[in-house]
Amino acid sequence: MRNVCVFTSSRADFGLLRPVAELIRESSVLRLRLLVTGTHLSADFGHTKSEIIDAGFTIDEEVNIAVSSDTAVSTCASMGLALTRFGEALTRLNPDVLVLLGDRYETFCAAAAAQVCHIPVAHIHGGETSQGAFDEAFRHAVSKMSHLHFVTCEVHRNRVIQLGEQPNHVFNVGALGIQNVRRTQLLGRRELPTLIRDSDRPFFLVTFHPATLDAESAVGQLDALLEAFEAFPDHAVVFTAANADTEGRRVNTRLDEYVSTHRDRAVLTPSMGTQVYLSVMSHADAVIGNSSSGLLEAPIVLVPTVNIGDRQKGRIRASSVLDCAAETGAIIETIRLACSDEFQTSLDGLVHPCEQRDTDLQIVQRLEQVSLDGVLMKAFYDVPR
């Protein structure tokens, strides 16, 4: 049996990793281990560890890295604590391979600990760009500390190879988030949370994270967005909380203040769970903010995305995504375009560039079959000129 440790630090990555974890658990040649950390263990972010347990998984290691503040110094402190505690947890688990997804600083620390502990890393979602966040650097650094790579399209595969990774260890498998939407039984409007269920009122689904390379302007940009909603008084607004990035708590405090003065039309939730979140998205008039879900999942349910600012700059996107500056006038104009009949009609037949069949199965089959002999001794691959 090959021991495979799946690392999860937030509601977002667990929603993507869950089908992979389920297939690993069902495999006759793999043994699943779960390392749970980050905001999963924080009451401020919904204590989403309970969602993992409710899904029937056994948590093998819980690692508290004290996500208690959102300043740059506190983030560095959490990273130092994470590196120490991840090293201890991985030593106890001693997996044959560690599965990581994405570009969070916790993910970077897990990759660094695995590197020192001589544990091969399989990285999902390498080769992508998000130029408005320091996650951009973490993602590429994780790729360099990884040994197997599961990317979402050929463009991303070429970027990982360009980083010097061996082509025979870089697999284009598509995006888990797209697959999850296709497989999720979406709920009808009457099955959704109260604000949406009890009314036929149109609504927007909004997630706004700090752009960590410009975190100090996060609240100002959010205020521009909140002001824009005054131009759409007939719409309700469903907010999901910002994640544990620098200035994330200030964003959530501002959202709390807005909701408290707009209780007739606004609600804020730390976590909905995958099925409810995707279902709410499918009934929204538009997905608004700067979350990757607006670029990945929203196009699959044919809902327009208003992508604000530079946080997702550089990502591959479908034609349903409209970019705009973090300014009230620009946001209003772009929301109006997204909600127009002409733009809605243009989404018919939309094809996402990162969609493939059975992404989870492709990943797990590679984890079952790929030889790990000598994989830690990586040779730099020079792209032919």
Secondary structure, DSSP 8 states (H G I E B T S, - for coil): -EEEEEEE-SHHHHHHHHHHHHHHHH-SSEEEEEEEEGGGG-GGGT-THHHHHHTT---SEEE-------SHHHHHHHHHHHHHHHHHHHHHH--SEEEEES--HHHHHHHHHHHHTT--EEEESTT---TTSTHHHHHHHHHHT-SEEEESSHHHHHHHHHTT--GGGEEE---HHHHHHHHS----GGGS-HHHHT----EEEEE----GGGGGGHHHHHHHHHHHGGG-TT-EEEEE---SSTTHHHHHHHHHHHHHT-TTTEEEES---HHHHHHHHHH-SEEEES-THHHHTGGGGT--EEEESSTTTT----TTEEEE-SSHHHHHHHHHHHTSHHHHHHTTT---TT--S-HHHHHHHHHHHS--TTTTS--------
